[in-house]
Amino acid sequence: MPMPRGSATSLFLVLVSLEAACAPPRSNAPRSAPTASPSATSTDAKAARLAWMEGRWGGSIDGTDMEEQWTSPAGGALIGMHKDVKGGRMTSFEFMRIDTAPKEGLVYFASPRSAPVTPFVLLELGDKRVVFENKDHDFPQRILYWLDAAGALHARVEGTLKGSAESEEWTWTKR
């Protein structure tokens, strides 16, 4: 049944008044864009300093062809993946991420062969060199990346294994 004309207008005015009464108070202060916390900004800036890692890298050692790829540091993080191929078959792979952890800051998260993630905390950050460390990990305890003067990307893992100092190193060129 249709409402009488005056009743609809009255109902409308009541609803508008009710909406105004229930709405949160408005501030006359100018709106500003949200800002990131100082630690987030600092960590994003550190991640941005790793832009030299970005790209598709490759090389070969003893018949094993290696590929390593890193995304840009946009958003304060890099995502990486590594694959080894020998005799036409994939023999190893790893997923990596360099990202922010709430307490530790910039962290390298390694997941070889989809194993649970192992964190390595930023230890050193230079212009074209970075070192991450996890003293509690079995092996490696340190992961290093650096870019040499010729533009080759180097990766090195090092630490103690069964009481002896051990290391492995790889060198890749941009593809």
Summary of the structure (lengths in Angstrom):
residues: 175
radius of gyration: 27.1
end to end distance: 75.1
largest distance: 92.9
contacts: 426
relative contact order: 0.12
helix: 20%
strand: 47%
